[in-house]
Amino acid sequence: MNPKVMIILGSASDIKIAQKSIDIFETLQIPYSLKVASAHRTHEKVKKLVVEATTNGIEVFMGIAGLAAHLPGSIAAYTHKPVIGVPVDVKLGGLDALFASSQMPFPAPVATVGIDRGDNGAILAGQIIGVNDPEVKKRVSKLRKSYQEKVKSDEEKLISQLDGKLLQKNFLDNYDEISEEKLNKEEPHTDKIFKESESIESEENTPLVSVVPGSYSDIEEAKNVALTLDRLGISYDISVISPIRYPDKFNKYMENMKDVKLFIAVTGLSAHVTGSIVALSEKPVIGVPRSVEINGLDSLLSMANMPPGVPVGTVGIENGRNGGVLAGEILGISDNNIEEKLKLMKYKTADI
């Protein structure tokens, strides 16, 4: 059985984080390989591993490293397959590794997850593989449900242990969802910025990708995503919609987009859009943070550092083009036309 994922550790000391990934891959029944190679000390080994693994059927790479953490970027330099970066907390709370992993130049994206979140990196890999493998997709769904059930069981256990005299333990046990209608809010609208890309017709006119800017200020960066998708011949829908201002409308939009292959969210500030999408979908979610305040660090951190079970593959701040390239890497696994255009973009025009 050939592996579908290659995990590369920058140091053997990263095995504790890698073990989180290993446990997930075993649960999802995804065959994997594990190597130790340093981007700085054994660069040729990294290059040979990645090039040969790409030609031998590896679908997703995962680079786990701390400190300068150039390993995921070095992997991305030698492959057109998706690369997931897992930053490790060695110094500075892992922020140095997070920045090194996410802030990659075009066209070499790294889908960066949270610091020390080897589990989320593996779940994201499972979601990517699940785009083309229904059985893996089912197992990812089952795993996601187990996280939901754990929250419920943790609540029940916690409440049972509390003995406050005024605590109402059964309050709202059978609550109803609150709709906008109940709140008497004006019915909002979802604004289409572009029509669905007409360059490629996907099955039953369903776009392959949903691009979701969180506000009108995010449109310009969303256009960079769209232009890259157009170059790769990937159909998409692009709509401005806020899960905070209009949660019911957002839920309806997500239902309408249930057949897309993946989502790309472009948003600044606390980046609720990515969190809301990943809460409602088991498809891969790519996050493109924007600089609105504090140079975009709030957006980057709130996208990448998601809790266990709900990963967001985060690219660099205001690097929508890399978000589009990452979508192409994911979809190119099973689409030769996209793969060929992606190779041209990555290997021939990297100096654009």
GIMODA-V930293 format. One record per helix or strand of 2 or more residues. SS is the DSSP state (helix for helix, strand for strand). FROM is the first residue (numbers start at 1). LEN is the number of residues. Records with the same first field share a line. If there is no record, write none. Layout:
SS->FROM-LEN + FROM-LEN
This chain:
strand->5-5 + 32-5 + 60-7 + 82-7 + 111-3 + 191-2 + 209-5 + 236-5 + 262-6 + 284-6 + 313-3
helix->12-17 + 43-13 + 71-7 + 92-11 + 118-13 + 134-28 + 203-3 + 216-16 + 247-10 + 272-9 + 294-11 + 320-12 + 336-13
